[in-house]
Amino acid sequence: MPKMKTNRGAAKRFQRTARGKFVRYRSCGGHLMTGKTPRRRRRFRRKVTVARVDRKGVKKLLPYARRKS
């Protein structure tokens, strides 16, 4: 059986935590920041966990995602 390939686009966007959850950055935080409130801009810097409904799909894209030790 050949090895499964990691989706390189997903590997750049998602990380696995020590507890096995996946985290991502929020969307809409790349540009046009002048029209957004400072509070909203600060929140774009934080990572959030991937929604429960999306975990299965992310896990499939990253079959060898290791937990951070």
N, CA, C and O atoms as a Tripos MOL2 file, in Angstrom:
@<TRIPOS>MOLECULE
protein
  276   275    69     0     0
PROTEIN
NO_CHARGES

@<TRIPOS>ATOM
      1 N           0.8390   -1.1870    0.0000 N.3       1 MET1
      2 CA          0.0000    0.0000    0.0000 C.3       1 MET1
      3 C           0.8830    1.2490    0.0000 C.2       1 MET1
      4 O           1.7520    1.3810    0.8620 O.2       1 MET1
      5 N           0.6780    2.1740   -0.9540 N.am      2 PRO2
      6 CA          1.5090    3.3810   -0.9730 C.3       2 PRO2
      7 C           1.1590    4.3230    0.1800 C.2       2 PRO2
      8 O           0.0750    4.2630    0.7610 O.2       2 PRO2
      9 N           2.1140    5.1860    0.4830 N.am      3 LYS3
     10 CA          1.8840    6.1720    1.5350 C.3       3 LYS3
     11 C           0.8440    7.1880    1.0730 C.2       3 LYS3
     12 O           0.7170    7.4700   -0.1190 O.2       3 LYS3
     13 N           0.1020    7.7360    2.0420 N.am      4 MET4
     14 CA         -0.8590    8.7850    1.7310 C.3       4 MET4
     15 C          -0.1180   10.1110    1.6450 C.2       4 MET4
     16 O           0.8570   10.3310    2.3630 O.2       4 MET4
     17 N          -0.5800   10.9870    0.7710 N.am      5 LYS5
     18 CA          0.0690   12.2820    0.6270 C.3       5 LYS5
     19 C          -0.6130   13.3250    1.5080 C.2       5 LYS5
     20 O          -1.8370   13.3530    1.6400 O.2       5 LYS5
     21 N           0.2050   14.1720    2.0970 N.am      6 THR6
     22 CA         -0.2970   15.2940    2.8680 C.3       6 THR6
     23 C          -0.6770   16.4020    1.9090 C.2       6 THR6
     24 O           0.0670   16.6930    0.9730 O.2       6 THR6
     25 N          -1.8210   17.0220    2.1270 N.am      7 ASN7
     26 CA         -2.2250   18.1690    1.3190 C.3       7 ASN7
     27 C          -1.4110   19.3710    1.7790 C.2       7 ASN7
     28 O          -1.5840   19.8470    2.9010 O.2       7 ASN7
     29 N          -0.5190   19.8660    0.9110 N.am      8 ARG8
     30 CA          0.4280   20.9050    1.3000 C.3       8 ARG8
     31 C          -0.2580   22.2370    1.6000 C.2       8 ARG8
     32 O           0.2180   22.9980    2.4420 O.2       8 ARG8
     33 N          -1.3600   22.5260    0.9290 N.am      9 GLY9
     34 CA         -2.0960   23.7550    1.2210 C.3       9 GLY9
     35 C          -2.6670   23.7270    2.6300 C.2       9 GLY9
     36 O          -2.6240   24.7300    3.3430 O.2       9 GLY9
     37 N          -3.2060   22.5740    3.0310 N.am     10 ALA10
     38 CA         -3.7740   22.4280    4.3680 C.3      10 ALA10
     39 C          -2.6730   22.4300    5.4220 C.2      10 ALA10
     40 O          -2.8760   22.9410    6.5240 O.2      10 ALA10
     41 N          -1.5150   21.8690    5.1010 N.am     11 ALA11
     42 CA         -0.4020   21.8080    6.0510 C.3      11 ALA11
     43 C           0.0770   23.2080    6.4340 C.2      11 ALA11
     44 O           0.5810   23.4170    7.5380 O.2      11 ALA11
     45 N          -0.0810   24.1570    5.5230 N.am     12 LYS12
     46 CA          0.3340   25.5340    5.7930 C.3      12 LYS12
     47 C          -0.7250   26.3060    6.5870 C.2      12 LYS12
     48 O          -0.4270   27.3480    7.1700 O.2      12 LYS12
     49 N          -1.9390   25.8030    6.6070 N.am     13 ARG13
     50 CA         -3.0310   26.5310    7.2390 C.3      13 ARG13
     51 C          -3.4730   25.9880    8.5950 C.2      13 ARG13
     52 O          -4.0390   26.7220    9.4050 O.2      13 ARG13
     53 N          -3.2200   24.7210    8.8380 N.am     14 PHE14
     54 CA         -3.6740   24.0980   10.0820 C.3      14 PHE14
     55 C          -2.5010   23.5370   10.8680 C.2      14 PHE14
     56 O          -1.5010   23.1010   10.2970 O.2      14 PHE14
     57 N          -2.6430   23.5550   12.2060 N.am     15 GLN15
     58 CA         -1.6550   22.9460   13.0940 C.3      15 GLN15
     59 C          -2.3950   22.0390   14.0510 C.2      15 GLN15
     60 O          -3.5760   22.2410   14.3330 O.2      15 GLN15
     61 N          -1.6950   21.0440   14.5450 N.am     16 ARG16
     62 CA         -2.3010   20.1580   15.5320 C.3      16 ARG16
     63 C          -1.7890   20.5200   16.9120 C.2      16 ARG16
     64 O          -0.5950   20.7670   17.0830 O.2      16 ARG16
     65 N          -2.6640   20.5560   17.8890 N.am     17 THR17
     66 CA         -2.2700   20.9030   19.2480 C.3      17 THR17
     67 C          -1.8090   19.6500   19.9870 C.2      17 THR17
     68 O          -1.9090   18.5390   19.4650 O.2      17 THR17
     69 N          -1.3130   19.8360   21.1870 N.am     18 ALA18
     70 CA         -0.8370   18.7210   22.0040 C.3      18 ALA18
     71 C          -1.9720   17.7610   22.3550 C.2      18 ALA18
     72 O          -1.7390   16.5720   22.5720 O.2      18 ALA18
     73 N          -3.1820   18.2710   22.4090 N.am     19 ARG19
     74 CA         -4.3360   17.4240   22.7460 C.3      19 ARG19
     75 C          -4.9890   16.8020   21.5180 C.2      19 ARG19
     76 O          -5.9880   16.0910   21.6320 O.2      19 ARG19
     77 N          -4.4220   17.0710   20.3430 N.am     20 GLY20
     78 CA         -4.9270   16.4410   19.1360 C.3      20 GLY20
     79 C          -5.9480   17.2390   18.3620 C.2      20 GLY20
     80 O          -6.4640   16.7580   17.3530 O.2      20 GLY20
     81 N          -6.2560   18.4510   18.8040 N.am     21 LYS21
     82 CA         -7.2050   19.2900   18.0730 C.3      21 LYS21
     83 C          -6.4580   20.0450   16.9790 C.2      21 LYS21
     84 O          -5.2360   20.1810   17.0330 O.2      21 LYS21
     85 N          -7.1870   20.5280   16.0010 N.am     22 PHE22
     86 CA         -6.5880   21.3290   14.9440 C.3      22 PHE22
     87 C          -6.9280   22.7990   15.1820 C.2      22 PHE22
     88 O          -8.0410   23.1330   15.5870 O.2      22 PHE22
     89 N          -5.9550   23.6700   14.9250 N.am     23 VAL23
     90 CA         -6.1740   25.1020   15.0630 C.3      23 VAL23
     91 C          -5.9070   25.7850   13.7350 C.2      23 VAL23
     92 O          -5.1640   25.2730   12.8970 O.2      23 VAL23
     93 N          -6.5170   26.9420   13.5510 N.am     24 ARG24
     94 CA         -6.3900   27.7170   12.3210 C.3      24 ARG24
     95 C          -6.4380   29.1910   12.6740 C.2      24 ARG24
     96 O          -6.8450   29.5670   13.7730 O.2      24 ARG24
     97 N          -6.0150   30.0230   11.7240 N.am     25 TYR25
     98 CA         -6.1760   31.4620   11.8790 C.3      25 TYR25
     99 C          -7.5470   31.8530   11.3470 C.2      25 TYR25
    100 O          -8.1250   31.1410   10.5260 O.2      25 TYR25
    101 N          -8.0630   32.9740   11.8120 N.am     26 ARG26
    102 CA         -9.3660   33.4590   11.3560 C.3      26 ARG26
    103 C          -9.2780   34.0170    9.9430 C.2      26 ARG26
    104 O          -8.2210   34.4740    9.5100 O.2      26 ARG26
    105 N         -10.3860   33.9770    9.2390 N.am     27 SER27
    106 CA        -10.4220   34.5250    7.8870 C.3      27 SER27
    107 C         -10.6600   36.0320    7.9410 C.2      27 SER27
    108 O         -11.0000   36.5730    8.9930 O.2      27 SER27
    109 N         -10.4830   36.7030    6.8160 N.am     28 CYS28
    110 CA        -10.7150   38.1440    6.6270 C.3      28 CYS28
    111 C          -9.6890   39.0160    7.3310 C.2      28 CYS28
    112 O          -9.9250   40.2160    7.4780 O.2      28 CYS28
    113 N          -8.5770   38.4800    7.7670 N.am     29 GLY29
    114 CA         -7.5780   39.2700    8.4820 C.3      29 GLY29
    115 C          -6.3490   39.5860    7.6610 C.2      29 GLY29
    116 O          -5.3040   39.9170    8.2220 O.2      29 GLY29
    117 N          -6.4440   39.4930    6.3460 N.am     30 GLY30
    118 CA         -5.2730   39.6820    5.5090 C.3      30 GLY30
    119 C          -5.0340   41.1050    5.0470 C.2      30 GLY30
    120 O          -3.8900   41.5540    4.9880 O.2      30 GLY30
    121 N          -6.1040   41.8230    4.7190 N.am     31 HIS31
    122 CA         -5.9430   43.1820    4.1960 C.3      31 HIS31
    123 C          -7.2070   43.9760    4.4690 C.2      31 HIS31
    124 O          -8.1600   43.4540    5.0490 O.2      31 HIS31
    125 N          -7.2180   45.2350    4.0540 N.am     32 LEU32
    126 CA         -8.3290   46.1660    4.3030 C.3      32 LEU32
    127 C          -8.6140   46.2970    5.8000 C.2      32 LEU32
    128 O          -9.7670   46.2600    6.2310 O.2      32 LEU32
    129 N          -7.5490   46.4490    6.5810 N.am     33 MET33
    130 CA         -7.6910   46.4960    8.0310 C.3      33 MET33
    131 C          -8.1270   47.8570    8.5600 C.2      33 MET33
    132 O          -8.5740   47.9540    9.7030 O.2      33 MET33
    133 N          -8.0060   48.9150    7.7500 N.am     34 THR34
    134 CA         -8.3390   50.2470    8.2470 C.3      34 THR34
    135 C          -9.8200   50.3900    8.5740 C.2      34 THR34
    136 O         -10.1880   51.1880    9.4370 O.2      34 THR34
    137 N         -10.6540   49.6450    7.9120 N.am     35 GLY35
    138 CA        -12.0870   49.7220    8.1700 C.3      35 GLY35
    139 C         -12.5550   48.8320    9.3000 C.2      35 GLY35
    140 O         -13.7430   48.8170    9.6210 O.2      35 GLY35
    141 N         -11.6460   48.0920    9.9090 N.am     36 LYS36
    142 CA        -12.0080   47.1770   10.9880 C.3      36 LYS36
    143 C         -11.5960   47.7700   12.3310 C.2      36 LYS36
    144 O         -10.5970   48.4840   12.4190 O.2      36 LYS36
    145 N         -12.3530   47.4780   13.3600 N.am     37 THR37
    146 CA        -12.0670   48.0320   14.6780 C.3      37 THR37
    147 C         -10.8070   47.3940   15.2500 C.2      37 THR37
    148 O         -10.4700   46.2660   14.8870 O.2      37 THR37
    149 N         -10.1010   48.1000   16.1430 N.am     38 PRO38
    150 CA         -8.8870   47.5360   16.7460 C.3      38 PRO38
    151 C          -9.1430   46.2180   17.4730 C.2      38 PRO38
    152 O          -8.3160   45.3080   17.4400 O.2      38 PRO38
    153 N         -10.2830   46.1300   18.1210 N.am     39 ARG39
    154 CA        -10.6220   44.8870   18.8280 C.3      39 ARG39
    155 C         -10.7240   43.7150   17.8450 C.2      39 ARG39
    156 O         -10.2390   42.6140   18.1030 O.2      39 ARG39
    157 N         -11.3660   43.9910   16.7210 N.am     40 ARG40
    158 CA        -11.5310   42.9600   15.6940 C.3      40 ARG40
    159 C         -10.1770   42.5680   15.0980 C.2      40 ARG40
    160 O          -9.9310   41.3920   14.8300 O.2      40 ARG40
    161 N          -9.2960   43.5580   14.8910 N.am     41 ARG41
    162 CA         -7.9680   43.2850   14.3390 C.3      41 ARG41
    163 C          -7.1310   42.4360   15.2830 C.2      41 ARG41
    164 O          -6.3920   41.5580   14.8390 O.2      41 ARG41
    165 N          -7.2410   42.6880   16.5710 N.am     42 ARG42
    166 CA         -6.5050   41.8790   17.5530 C.3      42 ARG42
    167 C          -6.9790   40.4330   17.5240 C.2      42 ARG42
    168 O          -6.1820   39.5050   17.6680 O.2      42 ARG42
    169 N          -8.2650   40.2520   17.3400 N.am     43 ARG43
    170 CA         -8.8160   38.9000   17.3210 C.3      43 ARG43
    171 C          -8.3500   38.0840   16.1160 C.2      43 ARG43
    172 O          -8.2940   36.8560   16.1770 O.2      43 ARG43
    173 N          -8.0210   38.7630   15.0340 N.am     44 PHE44
    174 CA         -7.5180   38.0580   13.8530 C.3      44 PHE44
    175 C          -6.1570   37.4260   14.1160 C.2      44 PHE44
    176 O          -5.7770   36.4650   13.4450 O.2      44 PHE44
    177 N          -5.4210   37.9590   15.0880 N.am     45 ARG45
    178 CA         -4.0900   37.4110   15.3940 C.3      45 ARG45
    179 C          -4.1740   36.0610   16.1130 C.2      45 ARG45
    180 O          -3.2590   35.2440   16.0160 O.2      45 ARG45
    181 N          -5.2560   35.8370   16.8200 N.am     46 ARG46
    182 CA         -5.4050   34.6090   17.6010 C.3      46 ARG46
    183 C          -5.7700   33.4160   16.7270 C.2      46 ARG46
    184 O          -6.3620   33.5570   15.6570 O.2      46 ARG46
    185 N          -5.4030   32.2570   17.2080 N.am     47 LYS47
    186 CA         -5.8050   31.0220   16.5390 C.3      47 LYS47
    187 C          -7.0790   30.5060   17.1940 C.2      47 LYS47
    188 O          -7.3010   30.7080   18.3880 O.2      47 LYS47
    189 N          -7.9020   29.8480   16.4130 N.am     48 VAL48
    190 CA         -9.1300   29.2400   16.9330 C.3      48 VAL48
    191 C          -9.1480   27.7730   16.5280 C.2      48 VAL48
    192 O          -8.5250   27.3840   15.5400 O.2      48 VAL48
    193 N          -9.8600   26.9700   17.2920 N.am     49 THR49
    194 CA         -9.9420   25.5520   16.9630 C.3      49 THR49
    195 C         -10.8630   25.3550   15.7720 C.2      49 THR49
    196 O         -11.8060   26.1190   15.5650 O.2      49 THR49
    197 N         -10.5840   24.3360   15.0040 N.am     50 VAL50
    198 CA        -11.4000   24.0070   13.8390 C.3      50 VAL50
    199 C         -12.7400   23.4700   14.3370 C.2      50 VAL50
    200 O         -12.7830   22.7190   15.3120 O.2      50 VAL50
    201 N         -13.8070   23.8410   13.6900 N.am     51 ALA51
    202 CA        -15.1480   23.4120   14.0800 C.3      51 ALA51
    203 C         -15.2560   21.8860   14.0420 C.2      51 ALA51
    204 O         -14.5910   21.2200   13.2480 O.2      51 ALA51
    205 N         -16.0900   21.3610   14.8980 N.am     52 ARG52
    206 CA        -16.2330   19.9090   15.0250 C.3      52 ARG52
    207 C         -16.6490   19.2410   13.7180 C.2      52 ARG52
    208 O         -16.2020   18.1360   13.4120 O.2      52 ARG52
    209 N         -17.5020   19.9100   12.9520 N.am     53 VAL53
    210 CA        -17.9670   19.3310   11.6910 C.3      53 VAL53
    211 C         -16.8560   19.2700   10.6370 C.2      53 VAL53
    212 O         -16.9310   18.4710    9.7030 O.2      53 VAL53
    213 N         -15.8290   20.1070   10.7840 N.am     54 ASP54
    214 CA        -14.7450   20.1560    9.8060 C.3      54 ASP54
    215 C         -13.5370   19.3050   10.1860 C.2      54 ASP54
    216 O         -12.6450   19.1080    9.3600 O.2      54 ASP54
    217 N         -13.4900   18.8010   11.4070 N.am     55 ARG55
    218 CA        -12.3230   18.0470   11.8820 C.3      55 ARG55
    219 C         -12.0170   16.8180   11.0350 C.2      55 ARG55
    220 O         -10.8560   16.5310   10.7410 O.2      55 ARG55
    221 N         -13.0500   16.1020   10.6500 N.am     56 LYS56
    222 CA        -12.8640   14.8820    9.8750 C.3      56 LYS56
    223 C         -12.1850   15.1920    8.5410 C.2      56 LYS56
    224 O         -11.2890   14.4630    8.1140 O.2      56 LYS56
    225 N         -12.6070   16.2580    7.8930 N.am     57 GLY57
    226 CA        -12.0220   16.6520    6.6150 C.3      57 GLY57
    227 C         -10.5760   17.0750    6.7450 C.2      57 GLY57
    228 O          -9.7450   16.7200    5.9090 O.2      57 GLY57
    229 N         -10.2660   17.8350    7.7920 N.am     58 VAL58
    230 CA         -8.8880   18.2860    8.0110 C.3      58 VAL58
    231 C          -7.9900   17.0970    8.3300 C.2      58 VAL58
    232 O          -6.8450   17.0370    7.8820 O.2      58 VAL58
    233 N          -8.5040   16.1720    9.0920 N.am     59 LYS59
    234 CA         -7.7340   14.9760    9.4540 C.3      59 LYS59
    235 C          -7.3940   14.1520    8.2100 C.2      59 LYS59
    236 O          -6.3250   13.5470    8.1330 O.2      59 LYS59
    237 N          -8.2930   14.1330    7.2560 N.am     60 LYS60
    238 CA         -8.0770   13.4060    6.0130 C.3      60 LYS60
    239 C          -7.0000   14.0850    5.1630 C.2      60 LYS60
    240 O          -6.2050   13.4170    4.5020 O.2      60 LYS60
    241 N          -6.9840   15.4240    5.1900 N.am     61 LEU61
    242 CA         -5.9870   16.1810    4.4270 C.3      61 LEU61
    243 C          -4.5980   16.0780    5.0440 C.2      61 LEU61
    244 O          -3.5920   16.1750    4.3410 O.2      61 LEU61
    245 N          -4.5460   15.8810    6.3650 N.am     62 LEU62
    246 CA         -3.2720   15.8120    7.0820 C.3      62 LEU62
    247 C          -3.1550   14.4720    7.8050 C.2      62 LEU62
    248 O          -3.2780   14.4220    9.0290 O.2      62 LEU62
    249 N          -2.9180   13.3840    7.0650 N.am     63 PRO63
    250 CA         -2.9140   12.0650    7.6900 C.3      63 PRO63
    251 C          -1.7830   11.8500    8.6910 C.2      63 PRO63
    252 O          -1.9060   11.0260    9.5970 O.2      63 PRO63
    253 N          -0.6810   12.5850    8.5340 N.am     64 TYR64
    254 CA          0.4730   12.3740    9.4120 C.3      64 TYR64
    255 C           0.7340   13.5520   10.3180 C.2      64 TYR64
    256 O           1.8510   13.7190   10.8080 O.2      64 TYR64
    257 N          -0.2810   14.3800   10.5540 N.am     65 ALA65
    258 CA         -0.1030   15.5470   11.4230 C.3      65 ALA65
    259 C           0.2440   15.0770   12.8140 C.2      65 ALA65
    260 O          -0.5190   14.3550   13.4550 O.2      65 ALA65
    261 N           1.4080   15.4970   13.2690 N.am     66 ARG66
    262 CA          1.8790   15.0690   14.6010 C.3      66 ARG66
    263 C           1.4400   16.0590   15.6410 C.2      66 ARG66
    264 O           1.2700   17.2470   15.3650 O.2      66 ARG66
    265 N           1.2590   15.5570   16.8350 N.am     67 ARG67
    266 CA          0.9470   16.4200   17.9550 C.3      67 ARG67
    267 C           2.2220   17.0980   18.4070 C.2      67 ARG67
    268 O           3.2940   16.4950   18.3940 O.2      67 ARG67
    269 N           2.1040   18.3570   18.8070 N.am     68 LYS68
    270 CA          3.2540   19.0710   19.3470 C.3      68 LYS68
    271 C           3.5680   18.5040   20.7100 C.2      68 LYS68
    272 O           2.6710   18.2610   21.5170 O.2      68 LYS68
    273 N           4.8430   18.2950   20.9630 N.am     69 SER69
    274 CA          5.2090   17.7300   22.2860 C.3      69 SER69
    275 C           5.6620   18.8130   23.2390 C.2      69 SER69
    276 O           6.0050   18.5240   24.3850 O.2      69 SER69
@<TRIPOS>BOND
     1     1     2 1
     2     2     3 1
     3     3     4 2
     4     3     5 am
     5     5     6 1
     6     6     7 1
     7     7     8 2
     8     7     9 am
     9     9    10 1
    10    10    11 1
    11    11    12 2
    12    11    13 am
    13    13    14 1
    14    14    15 1
    15    15    16 2
    16    15    17 am
    17    17    18 1
    18    18    19 1
    19    19    20 2
    20    19    21 am
    21    21    22 1
    22    22    23 1
    23    23    24 2
    24    23    25 am
    25    25    26 1
    26    26    27 1
    27    27    28 2
    28    27    29 am
    29    29    30 1
    30    30    31 1
    31    31    32 2
    32    31    33 am
    33    33    34 1
    34    34    35 1
    35    35    36 2
    36    35    37 am
    37    37    38 1
    38    38    39 1
    39    39    40 2
    40    39    41 am
    41    41    42 1
    42    42    43 1
    43    43    44 2
    44    43    45 am
    45    45    46 1
    46    46    47 1
    47    47    48 2
    48    47    49 am
    49    49    50 1
    50    50    51 1
    51    51    52 2
    52    51    53 am
    53    53    54 1
    54    54    55 1
    55    55    56 2
    56    55    57 am
    57    57    58 1
    58    58    59 1
    59    59    60 2
    60    59    61 am
    61    61    62 1
    62    62    63 1
    63    63    64 2
    64    63    65 am
    65    65    66 1
    66    66    67 1
    67    67    68 2
    68    67    69 am
    69    69    70 1
    70    70    71 1
    71    71    72 2
    72    71    73 am
    73    73    74 1
    74    74    75 1
    75    75    76 2
    76    75    77 am
    77    77    78 1
    78    78    79 1
    79    79    80 2
    80    79    81 am
    81    81    82 1
    82    82    83 1
    83    83    84 2
    84    83    85 am
    85    85    86 1
    86    86    87 1
    87    87    88 2
    88    87    89 am
    89    89    90 1
    90    90    91 1
    91    91    92 2
    92    91    93 am
    93    93    94 1
    94    94    95 1
    95    95    96 2
    96    95    97 am
    97    97    98 1
    98    98    99 1
    99    99   100 2
   100    99   101 am
   101   101   102 1
   102   102   103 1
   103   103   104 2
   104   103   105 am
   105   105   106 1
   106   106   107 1
   107   107   108 2
   108   107   109 am
   109   109   110 1
   110   110   111 1
   111   111   112 2
   112   111   113 am
   113   113   114 1
   114   114   115 1
   115   115   116 2
   116   115   117 am
   117   117   118 1
   118   118   119 1
   119   119   120 2
   120   119   121 am
   121   121   122 1
   122   122   123 1
   123   123   124 2
   124   123   125 am
   125   125   126 1
   126   126   127 1
   127   127   128 2
   128   127   129 am
   129   129   130 1
   130   130   131 1
   131   131   132 2
   132   131   133 am
   133   133   134 1
   134   134   135 1
   135   135   136 2
   136   135   137 am
   137   137   138 1
   138   138   139 1
   139   139   140 2
   140   139   141 am
   141   141   142 1
   142   142   143 1
   143   143   144 2
   144   143   145 am
   145   145   146 1
   146   146   147 1
   147   147   148 2
   148   147   149 am
   149   149   150 1
   150   150   151 1
   151   151   152 2
   152   151   153 am
   153   153   154 1
   154   154   155 1
   155   155   156 2
   156   155   157 am
   157   157   158 1
   158   158   159 1
   159   159   160 2
   160   159   161 am
   161   161   162 1
   162   162   163 1
   163   163   164 2
   164   163   165 am
   165   165   166 1
   166   166   167 1
   167   167   168 2
   168   167   169 am
   169   169   170 1
   170   170   171 1
   171   171   172 2
   172   171   173 am
   173   173   174 1
   174   174   175 1
   175   175   176 2
   176   175   177 am
   177   177   178 1
   178   178   179 1
   179   179   180 2
   180   179   181 am
   181   181   182 1
   182   182   183 1
   183   183   184 2
   184   183   185 am
   185   185   186 1
   186   186   187 1
   187   187   188 2
   188   187   189 am
   189   189   190 1
   190   190   191 1
   191   191   192 2
   192   191   193 am
   193   193   194 1
   194   194   195 1
   195   195   196 2
   196   195   197 am
   197   197   198 1
   198   198   199 1
   199   199   200 2
   200   199   201 am
   201   201   202 1
   202   202   203 1
   203   203   204 2
   204   203   205 am
   205   205   206 1
   206   206   207 1
   207   207   208 2
   208   207   209 am
   209   209   210 1
   210   210   211 1
   211   211   212 2
   212   211   213 am
   213   213   214 1
   214   214   215 1
   215   215   216 2
   216   215   217 am
   217   217   218 1
   218   218   219 1
   219   219   220 2
   220   219   221 am
   221   221   222 1
   222   222   223 1
   223   223   224 2
   224   223   225 am
   225   225   226 1
   226   226   227 1
   227   227   228 2
   228   227   229 am
   229   229   230 1
   230   230   231 1
   231   231   232 2
   232   231   233 am
   233   233   234 1
   234   234   235 1
   235   235   236 2
   236   235   237 am
   237   237   238 1
   238   238   239 1
   239   239   240 2
   240   239   241 am
   241   241   242 1
   242   242   243 1
   243   243   244 2
   244   243   245 am
   245   245   246 1
   246   246   247 1
   247   247   248 2
   248   247   249 am
   249   249   250 1
   250   250   251 1
   251   251   252 2
   252   251   253 am
   253   253   254 1
   254   254   255 1
   255   255   256 2
   256   255   257 am
   257   257   258 1
   258   258   259 1
   259   259   260 2
   260   259   261 am
   261   261   262 1
   262   262   263 1
   263   263   264 2
   264   263   265 am
   265   265   266 1
   266   266   267 1
   267   267   268 2
   268   267   269 am
   269   269   270 1
   270   270   271 1
   271   271   272 2
   272   271   273 am
   273   273   274 1
   274   274   275 1
   275   275   276 2
@<TRIPOS>SUBSTRUCTURE
     1 MET1         2 RESIDUE 1 A MET
     2 PRO2         6 RESIDUE 1 A PRO
     3 LYS3        10 RESIDUE 1 A LYS
     4 MET4        14 RESIDUE 1 A MET
     5 LYS5        18 RESIDUE 1 A LYS
     6 THR6        22 RESIDUE 1 A THR
     7 ASN7        26 RESIDUE 1 A ASN
     8 ARG8        30 RESIDUE 1 A ARG
     9 GLY9        34 RESIDUE 1 A GLY
    10 ALA10       38 RESIDUE 1 A ALA
    11 ALA11       42 RESIDUE 1 A ALA
    12 LYS12       46 RESIDUE 1 A LYS
    13 ARG13       50 RESIDUE 1 A ARG
    14 PHE14       54 RESIDUE 1 A PHE
    15 GLN15       58 RESIDUE 1 A GLN
    16 ARG16       62 RESIDUE 1 A ARG
    17 THR17       66 RESIDUE 1 A THR
    18 ALA18       70 RESIDUE 1 A ALA
    19 ARG19       74 RESIDUE 1 A ARG
    20 GLY20       78 RESIDUE 1 A GLY
    21 LYS21       82 RESIDUE 1 A LYS
    22 PHE22       86 RESIDUE 1 A PHE
    23 VAL23       90 RESIDUE 1 A VAL
    24 ARG24       94 RESIDUE 1 A ARG
    25 TYR25       98 RESIDUE 1 A TYR
    26 ARG26      102 RESIDUE 1 A ARG
    27 SER27      106 RESIDUE 1 A SER
    28 CYS28      110 RESIDUE 1 A CYS
    29 GLY29      114 RESIDUE 1 A GLY
    30 GLY30      118 RESIDUE 1 A GLY
    31 HIS31      122 RESIDUE 1 A HIS
    32 LEU32      126 RESIDUE 1 A LEU
    33 MET33      130 RESIDUE 1 A MET
    34 THR34      134 RESIDUE 1 A THR
    35 GLY35      138 RESIDUE 1 A GLY
    36 LYS36      142 RESIDUE 1 A LYS
    37 THR37      146 RESIDUE 1 A THR
    38 PRO38      150 RESIDUE 1 A PRO
    39 ARG39      154 RESIDUE 1 A ARG
    40 ARG40      158 RESIDUE 1 A ARG
    41 ARG41      162 RESIDUE 1 A ARG
    42 ARG42      166 RESIDUE 1 A ARG
    43 ARG43      170 RESIDUE 1 A ARG
    44 PHE44      174 RESIDUE 1 A PHE
    45 ARG45      178 RESIDUE 1 A ARG
    46 ARG46      182 RESIDUE 1 A ARG
    47 LYS47      186 RESIDUE 1 A LYS
    48 VAL48      190 RESIDUE 1 A VAL
    49 THR49      194 RESIDUE 1 A THR
    50 VAL50      198 RESIDUE 1 A VAL
    51 ALA51      202 RESIDUE 1 A ALA
    52 ARG52      206 RESIDUE 1 A ARG
    53 VAL53      210 RESIDUE 1 A VAL
    54 ASP54      214 RESIDUE 1 A ASP
    55 ARG55      218 RESIDUE 1 A ARG
    56 LYS56      222 RESIDUE 1 A LYS
    57 GLY57      226 RESIDUE 1 A GLY
    58 VAL58      230 RESIDUE 1 A VAL
    59 LYS59      234 RESIDUE 1 A LYS
    60 LYS60      238 RESIDUE 1 A LYS
    61 LEU61      242 RESIDUE 1 A LEU
    62 LEU62      246 RESIDUE 1 A LEU
    63 PRO63      250 RESIDUE 1 A PRO
    64 TYR64      254 RESIDUE 1 A TYR
    65 ALA65      258 RESIDUE 1 A ALA
    66 ARG66      262 RESIDUE 1 A ARG
    67 ARG67      266 RESIDUE 1 A ARG
    68 LYS68      270 RESIDUE 1 A LYS
    69 SER69      274 RESIDUE 1 A SER
